[in-house]
Amino acid sequence: MTDPIADYLTRLRNAIKANHRVVEVPASNLKKELTRILHEKGYILNYKFVEEGPQGTIKIALKYDLRKYVGYKDMPRVLNGLGIAILSTSKGVITNKEALDLKVGGEVLCYIY
């Protein structure tokens, strides 16, 4: 037997990695509530319940607003200081630790841990 919630999350993750705009997952009451919460909190763009077949499906429109600007006061701390974030700033491409020292913000390019 498989875990339906793990399957749901894996389908979302795989669709995001493949740059799909929409992903379709088998519906259940628990998955409907998870989808509703993800939408309310801004993690997905939109969703639609399709009542076809014995179980129905959930069509989820994925969100691809991946750019994130952070000010130096809101600088991310990666793995409690063990990792780094790389930022694009007005001072060039630097780490989160360097950005804190220079008191500059920037766009987060990636996290290394």
GIRAHU-V886736 format. One record per backbone hydrogen bond with DSSP energy under -0.5 kcal/mol. NH is the residue of the N-H (numbers start at 1). CO is the residue of the C=O. Records with the same first field share a line. If there is no record, write none. Layout:
# GIRAHU-V886736
NH = CO, CO
This chain:
# GIRAHU-V886736
4 = 2
7 = 3
8 = 4
9 = 5
10 = 6
11 = 7
12 = 8
13 = 9
14 = 10
15 = 11
16 = 12
17 = 13
18 = 14
19 = 16
20 = 15
23 = 60
25 = 58
27 = 56
32 = 28
33 = 29
34 = 30
35 = 31
36 = 32
37 = 33
38 = 34
39 = 35
40 = 36
41 = 37
42 = 39
43 = 38
44 = 38
45 = 61
46 = 61
48 = 59
50 = 48, 57
51 = 49
52 = 50
56 = 52
57 = 50
58 = 25
59 = 48
60 = 23, 58
61 = 46, 59
62 = 21, 60
63 = 43
66 = 64
70 = 106
74 = 71
75 = 72
78 = 76
79 = 77
81 = 78
82 = 79
83 = 78
84 = 112
86 = 110
87 = 85, 94
88 = 107
89 = 87, 92
90 = 105
92 = 89
94 = 87, 92
96 = 85
99 = 95
100 = 96
101 = 97
102 = 98
103 = 99
104 = 99
106 = 70
107 = 88
108 = 68
109 = 86
110 = 86
112 = 84
